[in-house]
Amino acid sequence: MKKLMIVAASVLVLGLTGCGYATTNSPATDQVANEAEGAALSTIDDPKLGEIVVDEKGWVLYRFDGDTSEPPKSNCEGECAAAWPPSPSVDAANLTGIDASVLGSFSRSDGSGQSMLNNYLLYRYAGDKNPGDTLGQGVNGKWWAVTPDGKRAGQPAAPVLAKGPLSTIQHPQLGTIVVDAEGYALYRHKGDTDDPMASTCNGQCATAWPPVPAIKAEGSQGIQAPITSFQREDGSTQSSLDCWPLYRFAQDTAPGQVNGHGGADGTFFAVTPDGKFANDGKPIATTGSTYTY
């Protein structure tokens, strides 16, 4: 088994609402000591993506455009790594359908080993609900299922983040909160501004808290503030409620969950129908993320 000892670094339309807007490839030598017991890599044939890599339990593995391969470096730490768990180091004897010459291992900042193919680090996606799911494909335009030689699989899929129209649900602790068409809670960030409309959640933050793409307001129910959109610094559009940018939380894996309320050191909160912080911007005991950036 070959090893690379490298320390990872952490790394439009506006409605007439008064909203403002702001104008390489060969793994190094030595044996990896911390390979996860039983870790293995193999392949499956996905009907849309073709041959892709999975772990020993059949979970699809992904690569991140924010990482580098020369030299290998992970830019997914903290809460990003919770949403996209690193795939542990694998012994070459535990490969099926993958050439051992492309296998490598990376030493993360916490000392754990992470598997690589052609120097591209591998991750799972916490949002995949079953082995073989590919819900992480195309998320934020940066995450892709992996071919056996470490390349991006398939054609870039449109990110499925949040869908309109919006509606509301009654949460037992937070009261009435806003959800997307699939029932997933939406959030606001304390670091953002409404005039001009601007998001300060980029990079790893936007991976953990995917911005809600521009959606049509038509058909929304129970919403008491204007739904508009603005252009982010990367050129994509993001929905806003009462001029405040909206987000999903990657670790909400089922409709109605509010795992992101009070997260990121008390800077993200679920949203009320009038665009305010639910529960007056106060955490509830059973939720909250520790991600900082």
LUMKEVO-369184 format. One record per residue (C-alpha): x, y, z; residue in one letter. Coordinates in steps of 0.02 Angstrom, whole numbers, padded with zeros to 5 digits, always signed. Layout:
// LUMKEVO-369184
XYZA/...
// end
This chain:
// LUMKEVO-369184
+00000+00000+00000M/+00069+00167-00047K/+00056+00321+00060K/+00064+00507+00042L/+00102+00600+00204M/+00035+00773+00174I/-00052+00877+00306V/-00223+00934+00244A/-00268+01118+00250A/-00440+01177+00308S/-00477+01263+00235V/-01621+01891-00591L/-01714+01963-00565V/-01764+02068-00417L/-01946+02099-00373G/-02001+02274-00338L/-01980+02248-00153T/-01850+02376-00104G/-01714+02243-00094C/-01539+02303-00133G/-01408+02203-00224Y/-01220+02198-00234A/-01166+02251-00399T/-00003+00704-00467T/-00034+00557-00517N/+00079+00428-00435S/+00055+00390-00250P/+00212+00392-00144A/+00288+00245-00053T/+00272+00167+00120D/+00132+00072+00206Q/-00014+00166+00282V/-00033+00118+00463A/-00209+00180+00493N/-00307+00091+00357E/-00484+00062+00414A/-00517-00120+00453E/-00620-00198+00315G/-00616-00045+00201A/-00629-00091+00018A/-00664-00014-00151L/-00758-00089-00298S/-00868-00030-00441T/-01049-00034-00493I/-01133+00006-00659D/-01247+00156-00636D/-01378+00175-00775P/-01342+00361-00794K/-01161+00381-00741L/-01084+00219-00802G/-00952+00128-00700E/-00924+00215-00533I/-00831+00177-00372V/-00916+00119-00212V/-00853+00070-00039D/-00868-00099+00046E/-01050-00064+00092K/-01100-00006-00081G/-01103+00180-00044W/-01054+00287-00193V/-00892+00386-00176L/-00862+00562-00240Y/-00722+00685-00278R/-00723+00872-00241F/-00671+01006-00365D/-00612+01112-00219G/-00472+00988-00181D/-00305+00981-00272T/-00212+00830-00341S/-00037+00904-00365E/-00002+00899-00223P/-00151+00807-00150P/-00242+00919-00026K/-00415+00915+00053S/-00513+01075+00066N/-00659+00988+00150C/-00640+00997+00338E/-00754+01023+00488G/-00936+01026+00442E/-00898+00998+00259C/-00817+00833+00310A/-00973+00791+00412A/-01081+00815+00258A/-00952+00728+00147W/-00864+00598+00257P/-00689+00556+00194P/-00671+00378+00131S/-00541+00288+00239P/-00377+00220+00172S/-00391+00053+00083V/-00265-00087+00061D/-00226-00131-00120A/-00279-00310-00084A/-00457-00245-00055N/-00486-00177-00231L/-00609-00251-00355T/-00615-00180-00531G/-00488-00044-00489I/-00304-00046-00537D/-00192-00040-00384A/-00074+00080-00475S/-00200+00223-00457V/-00232+00194-00271L/-00157+00311-00143G/-00183+00370+00036S/-00183+00545+00108F/-00149+00594+00288S/-00282+00716+00348R/-00255+00851+00478S/-00332+00740+00614D/-00210+00600+00573G/-00337+00488+00488S/-00303+00413+00318G/-00409+00452+00165Q/-00411+00350+00006S/-00367+00426-00163M/-00381+00374-00345L/-00253+00457-00458N/-00219+00579-00316N/-00402+00632-00304Y/-00472+00613-00129L/-00630+00510-00106L/-00783+00552-00001Y/-00955+00485+00040R/-01110+00596+00039Y/-01216+00600+00197A/-01367+00645+00091G/-01366+00478+00001D/-01503+00377+00085K/-01462+00204+00017N/-01311+00113-00055P/-01301+00152-00241G/-01384+00323-00224D/-01299+00463-00320T/-01385+00614-00241L/-01215+00697-00219G/-01184+00704-00406Q/-01168+00885-00462G/-01200+00963-00290V/-01144+01145-00298N/-01068+01103-00466G/-00915+01036-00372K/-00950+00858-00316W/-00945+00709-00435W/-00956+00521-00426A/-00789+00441-00471V/-00737+00322-00610T/-00613+00181-00573P/-00471+00290-00637D/-00517+00438-00526G/-00605+00544-00657K/-00774+00630-00642R/-00914+00512-00687A/-01051+00553-00811G/-01108+00722-00869Q/-01128+00859-00740P/-01299+00841-00663A/-01401+00990-00613A/-01385+01013-00425P/-01541+00964-00329V/-01537+01079-00180L/-01704+01156-00140A/-01861+01162-00245K/-02004+01285-00254G/-02137+01330-00222P/-02110+01363-00038L/-02230+01324+00103S/-02229+01308+00292T/-02237+01175+00426I/-02271+01182+00612Q/-02118+01130+00712H/-02148+01082+00895P/-02006+01192+00960Q/-01983+01324+00826L/-02162+01360+00776G/-02203+01397+00595T/-02051+01381+00481I/-02020+01387+00294V/-01986+01229+00194V/-01956+01191+00010D/-02069+01088-00102A/-01996+00926-00031E/-02023+00980+00149G/-01841+01020+00191Y/-01812+01165+00311A/-01734+01325+00245L/-01614+01435+00342Y/-01543+01611+00355R/-01366+01663+00399H/-01327+01802+00523K/-01176+01855+00422G/-01277+01900+00267D/-01352+02069+00222T/-01521+02117+00148D/-01476+02289+00077D/-01381+02254-00026P/-01430+02072-00038M/-01268+01976-00014A/-01210+01808+00049S/-01054+01786+00154T/-01069+01596+00147C/-00948+01533+00015N/-00825+01391-00008G/-00839+01258+00127Q/-00983+01354+00206C/-01084+01341+00045A/-01047+01155+00037T/-01117+01129+00212A/-01258+01255+00185W/-01306+01243+00000P/-01382+01406-00063P/-01562+01390-00123V/-01563+01419-00312P/-01680+01549-00385A/-01858+01484-00378I/-02025+01550-00436K/-02135+01626-00304A/-02294+01567-00390E/-02382+01429-00295G/-02298+01463-00129S/-02415+01447+00020Q/-02410+01531+00190G/-02263+01643+00145I/-02283+01820+00212Q/-02134+01908+00131A/-02074+01933-00048P/-01976+01792-00130I/-01839+01864-00241T/-01665+01816-00298S/-01493+01890-00320F/-01327+01848-00402Q/-01192+01768-00295R/-01008+01806-00317E/-00985+01645-00419D/-01119+01702-00542G/-01255+01582-00483S/-01423+01646-00421T/-01490+01622-00245Q/-01666+01641-00177S/-01705+01762-00039S/-01853+01792+00077L/-01884+01973+00125D/-01714+02005+00043C/-01623+01881+00156W/-01527+01739+00067P/-01596+01563+00095L/-01501+01400+00122Y/-01528+01215+00147R/-01423+01115+00272F/-01330+00965+00200A/-01353+00865+00360Q/-01542+00876+00355D/-01573+00707+00276T/-01762+00699+00294A/-01906+00823+00274P/-01945+00920+00432G/-01774+00903+00511Q/-01696+01063+00581V/-01521+00999+00620N/-01450+01164+00558G/-01545+01277+00679H/-01417+01365+00787G/-01275+01291+00685G/-01106+01365+00637A/-01081+01438+00810D/-01256+01510+00817G/-01257+01596+00648T/-01383+01490+00550F/-01567+01477+00597F/-01728+01412+00522A/-01838+01546+00443V/-02013+01607+00484T/-02140+01647+00346P/-02097+01833+00359D/-01911+01802+00336G/-01858+01817+00519K/-01756+01696+00624F/-01863+01558+00700A/-01867+01553+00891N/-01799+01732+00890D/-01630+01668+00833G/-01606+01557+00985K/-01544+01377+00973P/-01646+01230+01034I/-01567+01097+01142A/-01568+00952+01020T/-01495+01037+00867T/-01352+01145+00815G/-01192+01126+00717S/-01017+01172+00772T/-00951+01215+00600Y/-00846+01372+00591T/-00761+01453+00444Y/
// end
